[in-house]
Amino acid sequence: MGVLGESLPAVLDHALDMDFTEDTTRQGKRLGEDVTSHSTAKRAKESIFSVNTSKLDLKLLKEAYGLLSSREKHDFEVRFGCIGDLLSVMPNWNLFRAMLKFFVPEYQAFVFPQFELFTLEKVQEMLQAIWGFSFEFSRPLVTTRDGSYGFDWNAALMALGKRLEAMTPSQRISFVALGIYGMVIFPIYVKTIAPTVIALFEQLLHTSTFNPAFTVVAETLWSMKEIWAKGFGRFLGCIELFTTWAQGHLKGPQFEALFSVPMKDRKTEDWHRSLLATTVNDVKFVLPTWSATHYLAPPKGHHSIPLLGIHGGVTYSVELASRQFGKAQNAPYLEDALQSHFDYMSSPVIVNKVSEAHKMWERCRMLPIWKGKGTRSQYEQWRSSWIAKLSLPCKVTNMKNSTIRDLTAKLELSHAQRCQLLEKYDELALDYELLKRGKELSNQQVVELKDKIASMEKDLTASKEICGKQRRSLNFAEEQKKRLLQVKADLKAREKENKELIEKVTRQQELKGKVIKWRNAYNNLLSDYNTLQKELQAAKQSKQGKKENTT
């Protein structure tokens, strides 16, 4: 996800021809607020959670994505992954409501066999995000419960008209990606993109190591915990991603029958019955496209990882996520359930918790995957206790019956294995008799082998002597090489001395020439001086003779 030089406000300003920070903001209704006043206790006892499934109108967003050329869509996938495919995913709300009944709020996990978490690695694969530890968490903005100011997405699309074609390819790609992140992946407000999502998207544009999968998982688990606690509410996570994840793992025959039925005919009760009868064979841990050699591990001394979302934070249990890599399934630790969920708006120690999360992330590690089979007894006890605690829509005996069927199948398999072992025993007994009869022949072969070993030892001794001679020859050659190198170094030193002597003689000859020039000049000056002296003497004598004649 490289940065192509487009800042987010510049993209929005170009789209609307107006100031992004003032004219394009308006108050929007928070999707998380529910106007109903149902009793929480009453909702908790009901077999079906009341989840607000009001659909957002994504028609304009789909049209904007369809206007991208094939080259622009390729660049779009390179920068932002396959998030454009989310526009064609049909949300499965009945499956979501059914899965809530199997949700353990203390651990933000499910109690299906070896199928516990909405995992970081799977969300990262679906988003094709970059894996790294130097990413920045999305920091929540201070907003009120009754609404906040954000970016009116539908108004922006209506105002665009034909101006979308006038934008640069990079601007069009960023503009459509912002719509998908604000309206599909983080649907916080109706028809409005929250300021926090805009800030998160800016980080995605300008930070090469930013990984949105962490925020997506945190927001999904946090919202599910809120709905579970109240018994009603609106899901603030990405239902399209959740649907893709769930349908990619549930592969049993009962699920195939449900998937073949039209979406409107798949009732929540049908999903309840299918999920309750789920066995290990009905779960597919990972998709074929995903392969990993390392997994994300908490710091030493810890067993969980804190995740910070847009509205709050959660605790991510690595033990419950380990089965997807083929590790033996362990039960989660008690610390995973302590203070595993907090809200930015209500927690009095939010600053300390966020600071602690940042410090812990600085010490996270990537460890190699060690394969294992099956589950541990502690995990089975943990799962059974939570099945008893949850208010399941059907009797728990159904789950026990499925377990009995699994055990019966295992016993039948054990009987078949016992017969195979008996047959193998008879074969081994016959082989033993044959070996016993051929013992004498084997002893003779041992003697022959000893003779061969002695002969080989002699050959080895001779080879060692030859190697010693060759080693001595090699040492002599190395000494000669060292001598040659020393002679070469001496020659270089002498060449340097000769060069210095030549330069010195040259300088002396130059000085000698200069001295000769100076001496000749001196002689010329001396000759001129003598000539002038004679002329002066003659002048004086002439002057004196004239004076005498005058007298």
SEPAMI-939552 format. One record per residue (C-alpha): x, y, z; residue number from 1. Coordinates in Angstrom, 2 decimals, m for minus. Layout:
((X Y Z) NUM)
...
This chain:
((0.00 0.00 0.00) 1)
((2.34 2.67 m1.16) 2)
((1.67 6.36 m0.90) 3)
((1.11 7.93 m4.31) 4)
((1.50 11.52 m3.19) 5)
((m2.18 12.33 m2.61) 6)
((m3.19 13.74 0.76) 7)
((m6.75 13.00 1.85) 8)
((m8.02 16.59 2.30) 9)
((m6.66 17.46 m1.17) 10)
((m8.64 14.60 m2.69) 11)
((m11.83 15.74 m0.97) 12)
((m11.30 19.41 m1.86) 13)
((m10.85 18.46 m5.51) 14)
((m14.03 16.38 m5.38) 15)
((m16.29 19.08 m3.92) 16)
((m14.54 22.34 m4.93) 17)
((m15.07 23.58 m1.38) 18)
((m13.30 23.70 1.98) 19)
((m13.22 20.21 3.47) 20)
((m12.99 21.30 7.10) 21)
((m16.04 23.59 7.06) 22)
((m18.54 23.28 4.20) 23)
((m18.57 19.50 3.80) 24)
((m19.23 18.69 7.47) 25)
((m22.63 18.15 8.91) 26)
((m24.16 16.46 11.91) 27)
((m24.95 12.79 11.42) 28)
((m26.80 10.15 13.38) 29)
((m24.61 7.57 15.13) 30)
((m25.33 4.05 13.95) 31)
((m24.49 2.67 17.34) 32)
((m27.37 4.48 19.06) 33)
((m30.61 2.50 19.21) 34)
((m33.87 4.36 19.82) 35)
((m35.59 1.32 21.35) 36)
((m35.97 1.04 25.11) 37)
((m36.09 m2.71 25.65) 38)
((m35.10 m4.13 28.99) 39)
((m31.59 m5.52 28.97) 40)
((m32.49 m8.36 31.31) 41)
((m35.46 m9.32 29.15) 42)
((m33.37 m9.27 25.96) 43)
((m30.65 m11.41 27.54) 44)
((m33.18 m14.20 28.17) 45)
((m34.60 m14.18 24.65) 46)
((m33.39 m16.80 22.18) 47)
((m32.67 m14.23 19.45) 48)
((m30.79 m10.96 19.82) 49)
((m32.41 m7.83 18.42) 50)
((m29.85 m6.49 15.97) 51)
((m30.63 m3.36 13.98) 52)
((m30.09 m4.36 10.36) 53)
((m30.98 m1.10 8.61) 54)
((m29.22 m1.16 5.26) 55)
((m27.03 1.69 4.08) 56)
((m27.64 2.89 0.55) 57)
((m24.43 1.92 m1.25) 58)
((m25.78 2.45 m4.77) 59)
((m23.79 5.64 m5.41) 60)
((m20.66 4.07 m3.94) 61)
((m21.01 1.03 m6.21) 62)
((m21.47 3.32 m9.21) 63)
((m18.32 5.26 m8.28) 64)
((m16.37 1.99 m8.00) 65)
((m17.77 0.88 m11.36) 66)
((m16.46 4.07 m13.02) 67)
((m12.87 3.02 m12.31) 68)
((m11.04 1.65 m15.33) 69)
((m9.48 m1.83 m15.32) 70)
((m6.03 m0.30 m14.80) 71)
((m7.33 1.85 m11.93) 72)
((m8.99 m1.19 m10.32) 73)
((m5.67 m3.04 m10.53) 74)
((m3.89 m0.11 m8.83) 75)
((m6.76 0.00 m6.33) 76)
((m6.17 m3.64 m5.34) 77)
((m2.41 m3.08 m5.11) 78)
((m2.90 m0.17 m2.68) 79)
((m5.97 m1.26 m0.69) 80)
((m6.44 m4.99 m1.32) 81)
((m9.71 m6.58 m2.44) 82)
((m11.99 m4.35 m0.37) 83)
((m13.95 m3.54 m3.54) 84)
((m15.33 m7.10 m3.43) 85)
((m17.13 m6.22 m0.17) 86)
((m19.61 m4.16 m2.19) 87)
((m20.96 m7.38 m3.75) 88)
((m21.19 m9.40 m0.50) 89)
((m24.73 m10.03 0.79) 90)
((m24.73 m9.58 4.62) 91)
((m25.97 m12.67 6.46) 92)
((m27.66 m11.09 9.50) 93)
((m29.49 m14.27 10.55) 94)
((m26.18 m16.12 10.80) 95)
((m24.75 m13.20 12.79) 96)
((m27.68 m13.26 15.27) 97)
((m27.39 m17.03 15.63) 98)
((m23.65 m16.87 16.30) 99)
((m24.21 m14.28 19.04) 100)
((m25.87 m16.98 21.17) 101)
((m22.58 m18.91 21.13) 102)
((m20.49 m15.82 21.95) 103)
((m18.48 m15.79 25.21) 104)
((m18.30 m12.08 26.18) 105)
((m15.45 m12.46 28.68) 106)
((m13.13 m13.81 25.99) 107)
((m14.72 m12.32 22.83) 108)
((m14.83 m15.84 21.40) 109)
((m17.25 m18.57 20.29) 110)
((m17.75 m22.06 21.75) 111)
((m17.87 m24.01 18.50) 112)
((m15.39 m26.91 18.33) 113)
((m11.96 m25.39 17.62) 114)
((m13.60 m22.35 16.03) 115)
((m13.27 m19.51 18.48) 116)
((m12.10 m16.15 17.14) 117)
((m12.58 m13.60 14.41) 118)
((m8.82 m13.87 13.88) 119)
((m6.26 m11.21 12.97) 120)
((m4.57 m13.35 10.34) 121)
((m7.80 m14.14 8.48) 122)
((m8.93 m10.49 8.44) 123)
((m5.46 m9.49 7.29) 124)
((m5.70 m11.98 4.42) 125)
((m9.14 m10.67 3.40) 126)
((m7.88 m7.07 3.48) 127)
((m4.44 m8.03 2.07) 128)
((m2.93 m5.76 4.71) 129)
((0.76 m5.31 5.45) 130)
((1.97 m7.12 8.59) 131)
((4.08 m5.05 10.97) 132)
((4.45 m3.93 14.56) 133)
((5.33 m0.26 14.00) 134)
((1.74 0.64 13.08) 135)
((m0.18 3.37 14.90) 136)
((m3.47 2.65 16.66) 137)
((m6.48 4.69 15.59) 138)
((m6.98 7.25 18.34) 139)
((m10.64 8.03 19.15) 140)
((m11.95 11.55 18.71) 141)
((m14.02 13.20 21.43) 142)
((m17.61 12.87 20.22) 143)
((m21.02 13.15 21.85) 144)
((m23.44 10.27 22.21) 145)
((m26.19 11.99 20.20) 146)
((m24.06 12.67 17.12) 147)
((m20.89 14.14 15.75) 148)
((m19.51 16.01 12.76) 149)
((m18.20 14.05 9.83) 150)
((m17.96 13.90 6.05) 151)
((m21.32 13.60 4.23) 152)
((m20.50 10.89 1.71) 153)
((m23.72 10.87 m0.29) 154)
((m23.66 14.67 m0.60) 155)
((m20.11 14.41 m1.91) 156)
((m21.10 11.85 m4.53) 157)
((m24.13 13.90 m5.60) 158)
((m21.97 17.03 m5.90) 159)
((m19.36 15.21 m7.95) 160)
((m21.42 14.75 m11.11) 161)
((m18.95 14.52 m13.98) 162)
((m16.05 15.86 m11.92) 163)
((m15.03 12.31 m10.96) 164)
((m13.68 11.91 m14.49) 165)
((m11.70 15.15 m14.11) 166)
((m9.83 13.80 m11.07) 167)
((m6.46 12.10 m11.41) 168)
((m6.41 8.27 m11.21) 169)
((m4.76 8.43 m7.79) 170)
((m7.45 10.82 m6.52) 171)
((m10.27 8.63 m7.83) 172)
((m8.75 5.53 m6.23) 173)
((m8.29 7.24 m2.85) 174)
((m11.78 8.77 m2.96) 175)
((m13.53 5.43 m3.62) 176)
((m11.38 3.63 m1.02) 177)
((m12.36 6.25 1.58) 178)
((m16.02 5.56 0.83) 179)
((m15.58 1.81 1.34) 180)
((m13.71 2.30 4.62) 181)
((m16.22 4.85 5.93) 182)
((m19.48 3.26 4.72) 183)
((m18.72 m0.50 4.67) 184)
((m15.75 m1.42 6.87) 185)
((m16.46 1.16 9.64) 186)
((m20.18 2.13 9.27) 187)
((m20.36 4.37 12.34) 188)
((m22.83 7.01 11.05) 189)
((m25.71 7.03 8.58) 190)
((m24.54 8.49 5.25) 191)
((m21.63 10.15 7.06) 192)
((m17.98 9.17 7.42) 193)
((m16.76 9.74 10.98) 194)
((m13.70 11.96 11.58) 195)
((m11.98 9.03 13.29) 196)
((m12.32 6.91 10.15) 197)
((m10.94 9.79 8.07) 198)
((m7.92 10.01 10.39) 199)
((m7.46 6.22 10.17) 200)
((m7.63 6.36 6.37) 201)
((m5.03 9.14 6.28) 202)
((m2.75 6.87 8.30) 203)
((m3.38 4.09 5.79) 204)
((m2.33 6.42 2.95) 205)
((0.80 7.83 4.54) 206)
((2.10 5.02 6.81) 207)
((3.52 2.05 4.93) 208)
((3.41 m0.30 7.96) 209)
((m0.15 0.52 9.06) 210)
((m2.31 m2.61 9.38) 211)
((m6.09 m1.93 9.50) 212)
((m6.81 m5.59 10.40) 213)
((m6.09 m4.88 14.08) 214)
((m8.64 m2.07 14.21) 215)
((m11.22 m4.12 12.26) 216)
((m10.94 m7.08 14.65) 217)
((m11.07 m4.83 17.72) 218)
((m14.15 m2.97 16.47) 219)
((m15.90 m6.24 15.54) 220)
((m15.33 m7.93 18.91) 221)
((m16.09 m4.74 20.86) 222)
((m19.41 m4.23 19.06) 223)
((m20.44 m7.88 19.51) 224)
((m19.75 m7.60 23.24) 225)
((m21.90 m4.45 23.44) 226)
((m24.82 m6.14 21.64) 227)
((m24.48 m9.26 23.79) 228)
((m24.50 m7.22 27.02) 229)
((m27.60 m5.17 26.06) 230)
((m29.47 m7.82 24.12) 231)
((m30.01 m5.37 21.28) 232)
((m28.17 m2.73 19.28) 233)
((m26.47 m2.08 15.98) 234)
((m23.36 m3.88 14.78) 235)
((m20.59 m1.32 14.18) 236)
((m18.21 m3.78 12.55) 237)
((m18.06 m4.83 8.91) 238)
((m20.87 m7.36 8.44) 239)
((m19.58 m8.14 4.94) 240)
((m16.17 m9.19 6.31) 241)
((m17.82 m11.14 9.14) 242)
((m20.09 m12.97 6.68) 243)
((m17.14 m13.84 4.41) 244)
((m15.14 m15.10 7.38) 245)
((m17.95 m17.24 8.84) 246)
((m19.05 m18.77 5.53) 247)
((m15.43 m19.53 4.68) 248)
((m15.05 m21.69 7.82) 249)
((m18.44 m23.46 8.08) 250)
((m18.21 m26.31 5.56) 251)
((m20.41 m29.08 7.03) 252)
((m23.28 m30.67 5.04) 253)
((m25.91 m28.86 7.14) 254)
((m24.30 m25.52 6.22) 255)
((m24.07 m26.43 2.54) 256)
((m27.82 m27.09 2.59) 257)
((m28.48 m23.69 4.18) 258)
((m26.20 m21.86 1.73) 259)
((m28.15 m23.40 m1.16) 260)
((m31.38 m21.81 0.13) 261)
((m32.13 m18.16 m0.82) 262)
((m30.93 m15.63 1.77) 263)
((m34.44 m14.55 2.78) 264)
((m35.45 m18.16 3.60) 265)
((m32.48 m18.81 5.92) 266)
((m34.04 m18.16 9.31) 267)
((m32.10 m17.56 12.51) 268)
((m33.60 m20.70 14.09) 269)
((m32.22 m22.83 11.24) 270)
((m28.76 m21.40 11.81) 271)
((m29.15 m22.10 15.56) 272)
((m29.81 m25.78 14.98) 273)
((m26.97 m26.14 12.48) 274)
((m24.46 m24.33 14.68) 275)
((m25.45 m26.34 17.75) 276)
((m24.73 m29.61 15.95) 277)
((m21.37 m28.40 14.64) 278)
((m18.48 m30.87 14.99) 279)
((m14.78 m30.62 14.29) 280)
((m15.28 m32.06 10.80) 281)
((m17.73 m29.25 9.95) 282)
((m15.12 m26.53 10.48) 283)
((m12.46 m25.52 8.00) 284)
((m9.71 m23.69 9.88) 285)
((m8.19 m21.64 7.06) 286)
((m8.80 m21.02 3.37) 287)
((m6.41 m22.59 0.80) 288)
((m4.96 m19.18 m0.07) 289)
((m3.65 m18.64 3.45) 290)
((m0.35 m20.15 4.57) 291)
((1.77 m19.10 7.51) 292)
((5.01 m20.19 9.12) 293)
((4.90 m17.72 12.04) 294)
((2.14 m16.37 14.22) 295)
((1.67 m13.25 16.31) 296)
((2.59 m13.91 19.95) 297)
((2.30 m11.70 23.05) 298)
((5.35 m10.64 25.10) 299)
((6.98 m13.10 27.44) 300)
((4.92 m13.55 30.60) 301)
((1.63 m12.68 28.84) 302)
((m0.96 m14.80 27.04) 303)
((m3.10 m12.18 25.29) 304)
((m2.76 m9.06 23.14) 305)
((m4.70 m5.79 23.59) 306)
((m6.44 m4.42 20.51) 307)
((m7.66 m0.83 20.24) 308)
((m10.61 m0.07 17.99) 309)
((m12.49 3.12 17.18) 310)
((m14.91 2.97 20.13) 311)
((m13.03 0.85 22.65) 312)
((m10.48 m1.83 23.37) 313)
((m10.61 m5.62 23.71) 314)
((m8.29 m8.46 24.69) 315)
((m7.28 m10.91 21.96) 316)
((m6.56 m14.42 23.28) 317)
((m3.73 m16.00 21.29) 318)
((m4.47 m19.43 22.80) 319)
((m7.95 m19.48 21.26) 320)
((m6.55 m18.38 17.89) 321)
((m3.77 m20.98 17.80) 322)
((m5.86 m23.84 16.39) 323)
((m6.18 m22.14 13.01) 324)
((m2.42 m22.73 12.51) 325)
((m2.71 m26.44 13.29) 326)
((m1.55 m26.15 16.90) 327)
((m3.07 m28.23 19.68) 328)
((m6.03 m26.33 21.16) 329)
((m5.49 m25.00 24.69) 330)
((m7.90 m23.28 27.04) 331)
((m7.51 m19.51 27.43) 332)
((m5.87 m18.06 30.52) 333)
((m7.83 m16.27 33.21) 334)
((m5.99 m13.01 32.53) 335)
((m7.60 m12.93 29.07) 336)
((m10.97 m12.33 30.72) 337)
((m9.83 m9.67 33.23) 338)
((m10.68 m6.16 32.00) 339)
((m11.01 m7.58 28.49) 340)
((m13.41 m4.88 27.29) 341)
((m13.48 m1.12 27.87) 342)
((m15.15 1.90 26.31) 343)
((m13.24 5.09 25.47) 344)
((m16.17 7.25 26.58) 345)
((m16.86 5.60 29.95) 346)
((m13.59 4.20 31.25) 347)
((m11.97 6.55 33.82) 348)
((m8.47 5.18 33.19) 349)
((m8.56 5.20 29.40) 350)
((m5.21 7.02 29.08) 351)
((m3.43 4.41 31.19) 352)
((m5.00 1.51 29.29) 353)
((m4.07 2.92 25.90) 354)
((m0.53 3.61 27.12) 355)
((m0.23 0.06 28.48) 356)
((m1.46 m1.32 25.15) 357)
((1.19 0.63 23.23) 358)
((3.95 m0.59 25.57) 359)
((2.83 m4.21 25.23) 360)
((2.72 m3.97 21.43) 361)
((6.33 m2.81 21.40) 362)
((7.24 m6.18 22.94) 363)
((5.10 m8.47 20.74) 364)
((6.88 m11.24 18.87) 365)
((6.58 m13.42 15.75) 366)
((7.13 m17.08 16.69) 367)
((7.39 m20.17 14.45) 368)
((4.37 m22.48 14.36) 369)
((4.70 m25.85 16.07) 370)
((2.10 m28.27 14.75) 371)
((m0.07 m30.30 17.10) 372)
((m3.13 m32.51 17.00) 373)
((m6.49 m32.42 18.72) 374)
((m7.42 m30.52 21.83) 375)
((m6.28 m30.52 25.44) 376)
((m8.51 m31.61 28.32) 377)
((m8.40 m28.11 29.82) 378)
((m9.92 m26.70 26.65) 379)
((m12.74 m29.27 26.68) 380)
((m13.53 m28.39 30.31) 381)
((m13.50 m24.67 29.51) 382)
((m15.80 m25.14 26.52) 383)
((m18.23 m27.42 28.40) 384)
((m18.52 m24.96 31.29) 385)
((m19.36 m22.09 28.95) 386)
((m21.90 m24.16 27.00) 387)
((m23.67 m24.74 30.32) 388)
((m23.56 m21.03 31.19) 389)
((m24.89 m19.74 27.86) 390)
((m28.61 m19.48 27.19) 391)
((m28.73 m21.79 24.16) 392)
((m31.96 m22.00 22.09) 393)
((m31.94 m25.83 22.08) 394)
((m31.09 m28.45 24.66) 395)
((m27.46 m29.08 25.41) 396)
((m28.12 m32.81 24.99) 397)
((m27.97 m32.30 21.24) 398)
((m24.38 m31.22 21.63) 399)
((m23.77 m34.23 23.86) 400)
((m25.36 m36.57 21.31) 401)
((m23.08 m35.22 18.61) 402)
((m20.15 m35.77 20.95) 403)
((m21.31 m39.36 21.58) 404)
((m21.53 m39.94 17.85) 405)
((m17.98 m38.71 17.49) 406)
((m16.81 m41.01 20.31) 407)
((m18.65 m44.00 18.77) 408)
((m16.96 m43.37 15.45) 409)
((m13.62 m43.19 17.25) 410)
((m14.33 m46.55 19.01) 411)
((m15.19 m48.20 15.68) 412)
((m12.00 m46.83 14.25) 413)
((m10.06 m48.16 17.27) 414)
((m11.52 m51.68 16.73) 415)
((m10.45 m51.64 13.09) 416)
((m7.01 m50.47 14.13) 417)
((m6.83 m53.36 16.65) 418)
((m7.51 m55.90 13.90) 419)
((m4.85 m54.33 11.74) 420)
((m2.37 m54.51 14.63) 421)
((m3.09 m58.24 15.14) 422)
((m2.44 m58.91 11.47) 423)
((0.74 m56.92 11.74) 424)
((1.77 m58.99 14.78) 425)
((1.41 m62.25 12.85) 426)
((3.52 m60.87 10.03) 427)
((6.21 m59.77 12.48) 428)
((6.21 m63.21 14.18) 429)
((6.81 m64.90 10.82) 430)
((9.60 m62.47 10.07) 431)
((11.14 m63.28 13.46) 432)
((11.26 m67.01 12.69) 433)
((12.90 m66.34 9.36) 434)
((15.47 m64.15 11.03) 435)
((16.15 m66.79 13.67) 436)
((16.78 m69.45 11.04) 437)
((19.15 m67.21 9.16) 438)
((21.17 m66.31 12.26) 439)
((24.15 m68.52 11.36) 440)
((24.28 m67.11 7.87) 441)
((24.17 m63.66 9.41) 442)
((27.12 m64.48 11.69) 443)
((29.17 m65.54 8.66) 444)
((28.23 m62.34 6.94) 445)
((29.35 m60.45 10.05) 446)
((32.81 m62.06 9.82) 447)
((33.06 m61.10 6.17) 448)
((32.02 m57.60 7.04) 449)
((34.73 m57.42 9.71) 450)
((37.35 m58.45 7.15) 451)
((36.07 m55.81 4.78) 452)
((36.22 m53.26 7.58) 453)
((39.85 m54.20 8.34) 454)
((40.74 m53.85 4.66) 455)
((38.98 m50.50 4.55) 456)
((40.89 m49.38 7.65) 457)
((44.18 m50.19 5.89) 458)
((43.07 m48.23 2.85) 459)
((42.08 m45.42 5.17) 460)
((45.54 m45.41 6.79) 461)
((47.20 m45.25 3.36) 462)
((44.85 m42.46 2.38) 463)
((45.76 m40.57 5.55) 464)
((49.47 m40.84 4.68) 465)
((48.79 m39.53 1.18) 466)
((46.73 m36.72 2.68) 467)
((49.63 m35.92 5.03) 468)
((52.05 m35.63 2.11) 469)
((49.63 m33.49 0.20) 470)
((49.14 m31.33 3.27) 471)
((52.91 m30.86 3.63) 472)
((53.15 m29.98 m0.06) 473)
((50.34 m27.53 0.43) 474)
((52.09 m25.96 3.42) 475)
((55.32 m25.64 1.40) 476)
((53.36 m24.01 m1.42) 477)
((51.79 m21.60 1.05) 478)
((55.24 m20.70 2.42) 479)
((56.51 m20.08 m1.13) 480)
((53.48 m17.94 m1.75) 481)
((54.19 m15.92 1.38) 482)
((57.81 m15.44 0.25) 483)
((56.70 m14.30 m3.18) 484)
((54.31 m11.86 m1.58) 485)
((57.15 m10.54 0.62) 486)
((59.46 m10.17 m2.41) 487)
((56.68 m8.37 m4.24) 488)
((56.23 m6.05 m1.30) 489)
((60.00 m5.37 m1.19) 490)
((60.02 m4.60 m4.92) 491)
((57.17 m2.16 m4.45) 492)
((59.08 m0.49 m1.61) 493)
((62.23 m0.21 m3.73) 494)
((60.25 1.15 m6.66) 495)
((58.86 3.74 m4.32) 496)
((62.36 4.66 m3.09) 497)
((63.67 4.90 m6.68) 498)
((60.78 7.10 m7.60) 499)
((61.53 9.38 m4.67) 500)
((65.25 9.53 m5.67) 501)
((64.34 10.38 m9.26) 502)
((62.05 13.12 m8.05) 503)
((64.82 14.42 m5.76) 504)
((67.41 14.45 m8.60) 505)
((64.92 16.19 m10.86) 506)
((64.35 18.85 m8.25) 507)
((68.13 19.29 m7.82) 508)
((68.62 19.70 m11.57) 509)
((65.87 22.25 m11.68) 510)
((67.53 24.15 m8.82) 511)
((70.91 23.94 m10.58) 512)
((69.43 25.42 m13.75) 513)
((67.89 28.22 m11.76) 514)
((71.27 28.93 m10.06) 515)
((73.01 29.12 m13.47) 516)
((70.33 31.51 m14.71) 517)
((70.74 33.66 m11.62) 518)
((74.59 33.64 m11.98) 519)
((74.43 34.72 m15.63) 520)
((72.01 37.46 m14.71) 521)
((74.35 38.55 m11.94) 522)
((77.33 38.65 m14.33) 523)
((75.33 40.71 m16.82) 524)
((74.35 43.13 m14.09) 525)
((77.97 43.34 m12.91) 526)
((79.18 44.03 m16.48) 527)
((76.57 46.75 m16.88) 528)
((77.64 48.21 m13.57) 529)
((81.31 48.34 m14.61) 530)
((80.38 49.95 m17.90) 531)
((78.37 52.59 m16.09) 532)
((81.27 53.19 m13.71) 533)
((83.63 53.76 m16.62) 534)
((81.20 56.10 m18.31) 535)
((80.77 58.01 m15.07) 536)
((84.54 58.28 m14.61) 537)
((84.94 59.51 m18.16) 538)
((82.21 62.06 m17.62) 539)
((83.86 63.34 m14.49) 540)
((87.22 63.70 m16.27) 541)
((85.61 65.52 m19.17) 542)
((83.86 67.87 m16.81) 543)
((87.09 68.57 m14.94) 544)
((89.00 69.27 m18.18) 545)
((86.36 71.77 m19.27) 546)
((86.61 73.47 m15.93) 547)
((90.39 73.82 m16.23) 548)
((90.10 75.22 m19.73) 549)
((87.66 77.79 m18.48) 550)
((89.99 78.85 m15.74) 551)
